Structures are given as C-alpha cells and as structure tokens.
Amino acid sequence: MLTKVKLGLAALAVSATVGTALQATTAPTAEADGAQLWNGLISTTGCLIPTYQVAQTCSDLELLTGRPPVILNLNPAGTRIVVLGARLNNNGKVPRVLIPRLQAALALARGFPMSSIITTGGMTNRRAGRSEARAMKDWLVKHGVSARRIATENRSTSTAENAKFVAPMLWRGRAGGVTVVTSANHLRRSLISFRTAVRGSMPVEGVIPGAGNTSGSSSGGLGSMGSS
C-alpha cells in the first residue's frame, strides 16, 4: 500500500507541474476548460488511491469551478449529482446559503437529464420539521426536476456523515462517479470526505455555484464543455 501511495503522489506531482504550465500558457477564455481537464485528470488517476493522505492532496490540488466536471460529461448516466445540505430555518425553509447550491444543482440537472441526484442532510433543526435532504428535494421538484430522479439521505449531521451515508447508496446504484455540489468554502473538505468514503472505487469531482453551471448537453458530450 505504501508503494501505491508513493506512486499516486508522484503521479499527482507530475500532474501538478503539467497543470501549472497549462494555466500559465492558456488564454483567459480557455482557463475554465483547463480547470475541467485538470480536475478530471487528477480525479481519475492518483486520486483513486484509497487513503486519507491522497484524498487530502487531491482535494488541495482541485481547481474550484462552476463548470460541469469531465466525468459528468463523459458518463452522465453513471455519475451522481450529490447536493450537500445546511441547517434549515425554523420554519422549515432552506436557508440563504443553500439557494446557490440548489441553483447550481438545478442547472446541472437541466444540462444532464440522464444524471440522477442525491440530496444529503438529516434533521439538524428539529423545529424545521423535515430533513435538509427532504427540503432540498422539494425545492428541486418545485423548480421542475422529476422526483423520480432524486434520492434522499436523511440521517447525516455533518460533512463526514454526508459522505459516509451516501457512499453505500452510490455502490448499490452502481454509480461510476460523483459530482459534489456545495459552497466554495466547503468544497475541499467535502471532497476529502467523499474520496475517503468511496475508498477509491470511483472518481469524485466538485462543482461550486457560479458562472458555468449551465454548461452541458442532454447527451453529455465533451463538445458542451466550456460553454456558458
């Protein structure tokens, strides 16, 4: 295992050098495409080694972007869009911090109609009367996403538990990849948790709210990447 870790970290180091050179030489209009390809490269190579050290290194190297990841473009039917929750308001409504995440997930859902969605988060506020996952599902359904596309994980009370409880759902559904949707200041920690939880069984990438969330196509082709 130590040898595998060393090889994985070496691969990531080489990738880091390539990525730095890529960002230094590409025009500003191509940088988003470079971020997509860079994240796709590391997520499907060294990041698949199932150790916390590698998961942390990969997540530190991740470039934050609102554009759909390579794995979602290449395998929309097999990639799950996982939306992370936050404590609900006392009246049961989603808090302000969740709206951008849900808007990003909605854009991905519309751009990739073959992709299934998982909302995750338990009943962290008893006064709300429902779980974070249920509230997020209701929001997405209200905005036009079919309820049949959305599974809910209703037990978790932390980011680590989001990943821990979603992982078996991914395995049971024979998922081929994960796109984690959350806020920019929460993504790296979330990627570490999910990469550790799935134990290298599938690539994990992240999407943050922002420009580029609407990229995609009904077929998920690579030609859709980089559009906005």
Salt bridges, closest charged atoms under 4 A:
GLU62 OE1 - ARG195 NH2 2.98
ASP138 OD2 - ARG130 NH1 2.70
ASP138 OD1 - ARG134 NH2 2.96
